[in-house]
Amino acid sequence: MPLNVVLEELGITRASWYRWRNRGQCPKTHRLPNGHLRVRRSDLDAFKADLEVA
């Protein structure tokens, strides 16, 4: 799913996303040939489940 959809679902800004990413605290991302980032639904769901546990 596109990064903007992930950001909306998590309720965070793009700046927060990149801060989390630099700290290794975001779901696994995949870079497309055009440079855009994508997150698989299963990776996002697992990330959200980990957030709920913590």
N, C-alpha and C positions, 0 to 999 in steps of 0.2 A: 504494500500500500504506500502511496506517496507520503513524503515527510509531513506535508501540511495537514493531512488527515490524521496522522499520528499525533502531531502537536495539539490539534483540536481535541482529540479523544483524551489525551493526557491532561489537557488544560494548562499547558506550559508555553512559554515563548520560544522562539528559535534560539535566542541567546542562552536560555536555560538548557535547551537540548544540547547545544555545543559544549556548554560547561560540563554537563553530565557525561557527554561523550568523551571529552578530554580526561575525565576522571575514571572512565571505564564503567560508568553507572547507567548505561542505557541499553536497550535491546540491540541485538545483533543487526547490523545494517548491511545492505548490499548496494554497491555502486554500479549503476548502469553505464553502458558505453558513452552516453551523453553527459555523464557526470552527476546525474540526479541520484539521490539516495532513496532506497526502498526498504521497508521493514515487512517481514512476513507476518501474517496474522498470528500464527502459532508462536512466534518469538515475542510479539507484543502481549499476547495473552499470558504467556509464562512470566514476562516481566511484571505485568500488573498483578499477577498472583503473588509474586515475591514481594511486591510493595505492600500488599495487604497483610502478609505474614509479619513483616518487619514492624 
